[in-house]
Amino acid sequence: MGMSRFAAIDCGTNSIRLLIADVAGGHLHDVHRETRIVRLGQGVDATGQFAPEAIARTRAALADYAELLRIHNVERVRMVATSAARDVSNRDAFFAMTAEVLGAAVAGSVAEVISGAEEAELSFCGAVDELDSAAGPFVVVDLGGGSTEIVFGESGVLASYSADIGCVRLTERCLHSDPPTRDEVMAARLVVREKLDAALRVVPVEKARTWVGLAGTMTTLSALAHRMPRYDPVAIHLSRVPGNRLLEVCDQLIDMTRQQRAALPPMHEGRVDVIGGGAIVVQELARELSARAGIDELTVSEHDILDGIVLSIAR
């Protein structure tokens, strides 16, 4: 079988991400992987629409990505927009922009909004593609800016739920002080618990053996838990964090000021103001998975929905 070069773009609430990969024999070989924090979902929870400056930031990042698609001679690209684009009133303006910028690089390219169920499927495939099946069943948690997908499965997805709690949404809704007050943190925990209760009625996590965490909050938590001097995706990929260490790092982040978080070596500047919200979601998840499934360790993967999107084109 020959080799084909494909690309995936994932446009979320907080970041826009690109993967260019060669596919041979059903396996991916990274050519280029990049994340830009554009905060497309800025204020969406309150206004119900994309802010003009958020669209402009996203356009600038996408133009750079389009240039990379041309340089690397990508044959096909699939761009998906997730939670942020599901519920805004001015989504047409956004998709006109993506079609124009992407179409100039790879003919016929368009962005599409995918459902929470499809997002879950793609994330799960990307995450478990290279894990040992003996470690299954898996519960895969993709903690985004606007939503968190909780997916249970073995070789494929058996159940999934998209909860509308993410690090940006929770921060905007509950965490207003610097550092957050005890009351704000408690209010955020109550929101998360309510949403998780609904999710865990649908997703039978008690049968899972391995918890896999995806996306920037999870990967940054692993870098901090392992005291990495910088953000190192190779070291982070498939790293494991014991439950007690995970809770400890989350506690520290929640209590820190913005300035203290910004000073942490592995911290991406675009994550500084929202990772406390992400840490609250992770803590509540860790407690539920420990209680319900006896899982006391988090495995973190750098491979996620992007890998799943490329595999979806390749297959």
C-alpha positions as MATLAB code, in Angstrom:
seq = 'MGMSRFAAIDCGTNSIRLLIADVAGGHLHDVHRETRIVRLGQGVDATGQFAPEAIARTRAALADYAELLRIHNVERVRMVATSAARDVSNRDAFFAMTAEVLGAAVAGSVAEVISGAEEAELSFCGAVDELDSAAGPFVVVDLGGGSTEIVFGESGVLASYSADIGCVRLTERCLHSDPPTRDEVMAARLVVREKLDAALRVVPVEKARTWVGLAGTMTTLSALAHRMPRYDPVAIHLSRVPGNRLLEVCDQLIDMTRQQRAALPPMHEGRVDVIGGGAIVVQELARELSARAGIDELTVSEHDILDGIVLSIAR';
ca = [
       0.000    0.000    0.000;
       1.253    3.480   -0.823;
       1.418    6.366    1.530;
      -1.163    9.147    1.589;
      -0.881   12.544    3.234;
      -3.942   13.861    5.029;
      -4.709   16.665    7.441;
      -7.201   17.292   10.218;
      -8.212   20.607   11.750;
     -10.176   20.707   14.988;
     -11.737   24.031   15.862;
     -12.889   24.102   19.457;
     -13.980   26.707   21.976;
     -10.472   27.527   23.163;
      -8.069   26.322   20.487;
      -7.690   25.490   16.825;
      -5.458   22.513   16.136;
      -3.822   20.996   13.091;
      -2.442   17.541   12.347;
      -0.742   16.684    9.074;
       0.047   12.976    8.899;
       1.141   10.297    6.484;
      -1.018    7.203    6.571;
       0.487    3.836    5.692;
      -1.016    0.458    6.537;
      -3.713    2.085    8.647;
      -1.197    3.806   10.933;
      -0.412    7.485   11.296;
       3.015    9.071   11.112;
       3.047   12.693   12.218;
       4.383   15.249    9.769;
       3.255   18.330   11.711;
       1.112   18.937   14.804;
       0.256   22.385   16.122;
      -2.119   24.128   18.521;
      -3.102   27.794   18.588;
      -5.228   29.235   21.360;
      -7.705   31.568   19.647;
     -10.550   31.506   22.217;
     -13.225   31.316   19.526;
     -15.830   30.772   22.240;
     -15.023   34.039   24.015;
     -18.275   35.297   25.562;
     -20.452   32.823   23.606;
     -22.052   31.526   26.797;
     -23.355   35.051   27.514;
     -24.020   36.496   24.017;
     -24.942   33.445   21.923;
     -22.648   34.534   19.097;
     -18.996   34.600   18.043;
     -17.229   37.876   18.840;
     -15.779   39.618   15.720;
     -12.279   39.666   17.243;
     -12.544   35.920   18.008;
     -13.401   35.216   14.352;
     -10.450   37.412   13.301;
      -8.026   35.492   15.571;
      -9.320   32.192   14.205;
      -9.003   33.408   10.618;
      -5.349   34.407   11.183;
      -4.498   30.955   12.585;
      -6.392   29.188    9.803;
      -4.549   31.198    7.131;
      -1.239   29.962    8.578;
      -2.558   26.401    8.623;
      -3.687   26.719    4.987;
      -0.141   27.735    4.061;
       1.214   24.609    5.814;
      -1.279   22.424    3.916;
       0.111   23.831    0.657;
       3.771   23.474    1.685;
       3.275   19.850    2.751;
       1.194   18.900   -0.337;
      -1.745   17.587    1.652;
      -4.189   15.580   -0.512;
      -7.273   15.908    1.668;
      -8.193   17.877    4.747;
     -11.171   17.535    7.042;
     -12.005   20.379    9.392;
     -14.485   19.918   12.195;
     -15.973   22.502   14.503;
     -17.221   21.291   17.844;
     -19.135   22.682   20.816;
     -18.535   26.385   20.149;
     -20.106   26.321   16.681;
     -23.120   24.236   17.679;
     -25.072   26.947   19.399;
     -24.171   30.344   17.935;
     -26.450   32.611   15.913;
     -23.730   33.863   13.512;
     -22.277   30.523   12.488;
     -22.881   31.215    8.764;
     -20.356   34.074    8.806;
     -17.856   31.786   10.481;
     -18.294   28.994    7.906;
     -18.081   31.402    4.987;
     -14.691   32.466    6.365;
     -13.407   28.896    6.823;
     -14.515   27.842    3.332;
     -12.738   30.823    1.792;
      -9.452   30.365    3.686;
      -9.296   26.555    3.467;
     -10.676   26.226   -0.048;
      -7.829   28.401   -1.329;
      -5.339   25.789   -0.044;
      -7.034   22.466   -0.781;
      -9.850   22.515   -3.319;
     -13.271   21.519   -2.043;
     -12.366   21.885    1.633;
     -15.123   22.890    3.993;
     -15.580   22.881    7.723;
     -18.444   20.955    9.263;
     -20.099   21.016   12.652;
     -20.160   17.567   14.182;
     -22.499   16.242   16.838;
     -21.347   15.376   20.340;
     -21.750   11.687   19.443;
     -19.480   11.940   16.405;
     -16.984   14.033   18.353;
     -16.919   11.268   20.983;
     -16.397    8.565   18.345;
     -13.512   10.399   16.668;
     -11.829   11.221   19.988;
     -12.140    7.631   21.180;
     -10.665    6.195   17.952;
      -7.756    8.610   18.035;
      -7.043    7.975   21.705;
      -7.166    4.178   21.866;
      -5.740    3.402   18.412;
      -2.355    2.509   19.901;
      -3.294    1.427   23.426;
      -3.057   -2.247   24.386;
      -6.581   -3.677   24.106;
      -5.896   -5.735   27.271;
      -6.113   -2.446   29.216;
      -9.754   -2.043   28.132;
     -12.568   -1.307   28.559;
     -11.608    2.360   28.439;
     -13.255    5.549   29.607;
     -11.937    8.368   27.446;
     -12.486   11.938   28.638;
     -11.938   14.807   26.208;
     -12.037   17.962   28.317;
     -12.517   20.936   26.039;
     -13.244   24.624   26.415;
     -17.015   24.399   25.979;
     -17.845   20.749   26.530;
     -16.448   17.522   27.942;
     -16.988   14.235   26.120;
     -17.080   11.111   28.267;
     -16.811    7.966   26.163;
     -16.857    4.299   27.162;
     -15.781    1.477   24.892;
     -13.388   -1.322   23.983;
     -12.541   -1.657   20.295;
     -15.311    0.831   19.510;
     -17.615    3.221   21.338;
     -20.293    1.574   23.496;
     -21.664    4.711   25.175;
     -20.922    8.423   25.133;
     -22.161   11.692   26.555;
     -21.268   15.285   25.781;
     -21.587   17.414   28.909;
     -21.664   21.178   28.418;
     -18.972   21.820   31.002;
     -15.562   22.864   29.745;
     -12.729   24.923   31.177;
     -13.744   28.165   29.407;
     -17.487   27.820   30.059;
     -17.019   26.933   33.740;
     -14.524   29.760   34.305;
     -16.766   32.360   32.637;
     -19.783   31.141   34.571;
     -18.363   30.675   38.078;
     -14.741   31.675   38.663;
     -14.617   35.475   38.690;
     -12.032   36.325   41.369;
      -8.244   36.001   41.281;
      -7.691   33.587   42.917;
     -11.258   32.189   42.951;
     -13.061   32.443   46.277;
     -14.127   29.349   48.197;
     -17.764   30.106   47.314;
     -16.960   30.383   43.581;
     -15.112   27.049   43.637;
     -18.000   25.415   45.493;
     -20.499   26.810   42.968;
     -18.354   25.451   40.113;
     -18.163   22.013   41.778;
     -21.949   21.912   42.087;
     -22.333   22.708   38.364;
     -19.818   19.983   37.462;
     -21.406   17.382   39.759;
     -24.849   18.016   38.325;
     -23.568   17.610   34.744;
     -21.472   14.550   35.636;
     -24.420   12.858   37.349;
     -26.361   13.145   34.086;
     -23.388   11.868   32.059;
     -22.701    8.891   34.319;
     -26.304    7.752   34.130;
     -25.662    7.200   30.401;
     -22.022    6.055   30.407;
     -21.355    2.859   32.434;
     -17.932    3.869   33.760;
     -18.051    1.257   36.523;
     -17.062   -1.351   33.889;
     -13.970    0.580   32.758;
     -10.416   -0.472   33.642;
      -8.407    2.448   32.219;
      -9.085    6.205   32.274;
      -7.610    8.112   29.346;
      -7.559   11.914   29.401;
      -7.297   14.102   26.290;
      -6.763   17.779   25.483;
      -4.765   20.646   26.938;
      -6.003   20.674   30.535;
      -5.179   16.959   30.917;
      -1.802   17.110   29.170;
      -0.747   20.203   31.141;
      -1.774   18.519   34.414;
       0.493   15.579   33.575;
       3.422   17.907   32.791;
       2.896   19.627   36.161;
       2.407   16.353   38.066;
       5.708   15.055   36.655;
       7.415   18.421   37.332;
       8.530   18.776   33.705;
      10.785   21.799   33.093;
       8.839   22.522   29.882;
       5.838   21.228   27.960;
       7.167   18.063   26.287;
       4.528   16.263   24.183;
       6.702   13.167   23.688;
       7.176   12.734   27.449;
       3.528   13.554   28.159;
       2.090   11.091   25.616;
       0.861    7.946   27.432;
       2.248    9.208   30.756;
       0.398    8.147   33.894;
      -0.564   10.223   36.893;
      -1.521    8.538   40.196;
      -4.886    9.751   41.523;
      -3.566   11.344   44.713;
      -0.909   13.316   42.823;
      -3.548   14.424   40.296;
      -5.844   15.767   43.040;
      -2.896   17.543   44.678;
      -1.840   19.358   41.486;
      -5.464   20.345   40.795;
      -5.810   21.761   44.335;
      -2.673   23.840   43.838;
      -3.904   25.248   40.514;
      -7.346   26.116   41.879;
      -5.759   28.044   44.791;
      -3.201   29.928   42.676;
      -3.436   33.464   41.371;
      -3.340   34.034   37.643;
       0.250   35.272   37.976;
       1.358   32.124   39.835;
      -0.184   29.872   37.164;
       1.464   31.903   34.397;
       4.878   31.319   36.018;
       4.606   27.500   35.792;
       7.091   26.313   33.116;
       4.808   23.911   31.145;
       1.841   26.327   31.116;
       0.649   27.671   27.749;
      -0.246   31.357   28.111;
      -3.682   30.808   26.565;
      -4.518   28.246   29.241;
      -3.523   30.303   32.286;
      -6.923   31.836   33.010;
      -9.040   28.703   32.406;
      -7.040   25.748   33.745;
      -8.478   26.217   37.251;
     -11.896   25.476   35.804;
     -10.456   22.458   34.010;
      -8.845   21.259   37.255;
     -12.234   21.300   39.021;
     -13.741   19.094   36.271;
     -10.778   16.679   36.525;
     -11.048   16.431   40.329;
     -14.751   15.646   40.239;
     -14.151   13.039   37.510;
     -11.284   11.471   39.452;
     -13.481   11.114   42.545;
     -16.320    9.526   40.552;
     -14.047    7.082   38.696;
     -12.316    6.079   41.925;
     -15.649    5.490   43.682;
     -17.470    3.810   40.793;
     -14.731    1.867   38.993;
     -11.837    1.717   41.456;
      -9.663    3.565   38.908;
      -6.962    5.561   40.678;
      -4.723    6.565   37.816;
      -5.020    8.809   34.775;
      -3.338    7.921   31.470;
      -2.820   11.008   29.320;
      -2.766   10.850   25.526;
      -1.559   13.490   23.078;
      -3.495   11.601   20.378;
      -7.132   12.520   20.216;
      -9.828   13.784   17.877;
      -7.231   14.990   15.340;
      -5.893   11.453   14.935;
      -9.460   10.159   14.758;
     -10.303   12.665   12.000;
      -7.277   11.642    9.897;
      -8.142    7.960   10.382;
     -11.730    8.750    9.296;
     -10.480   10.139    5.963;
      -7.914    7.371    5.507;
     -10.382    4.545    6.102;
];
